[in-house]
Amino acid sequence: MARPGPDRTPPGYRPGDPQTVAQGPPPVFLERQNYRSRRLRDAARLLPLAGALLFLLPLLWPRAGQPAGADDPVRMSDAIVYVFAIWAGLIVAVGLFGLAVRRWGQSEPPAARGDGLE
């Protein structure tokens, strides 16, 4: 199915015909599976940003050398456990995203995936 773009008009749309001009171009419809696959890919692209923010979070924790009115300082061992837990969680999340994208990607035809293999 050809998607409308800047240089393509949707199928059935005739710019000079008064009936199609009044109706406007037909809406673009994505199949549910294709839509979910694209959203999953978008979420996978945001995963590095989320990981970076989680790795920077310990910089906001109170330290041992702060004034007496500050919260209890976080022990270094707790911070190291946190960093390694985030690291392991990111590895698991990337693996799950990869499996899901591969599973949904295999059921789509090559033209729908946009990988150029036709």
Protein Blocks (a to p, Z undefined) as FASTA:
>chain_A
ZZddfkbccehiafklmklmmnopadddddfklmmmmmmmmmmmmmmmmmmmmmmmmmmp
ccfkbcfkbccdddfklmmmmmmmmmmmmmmmmmmmmmmmmmmmmmpcfklnonopZZ
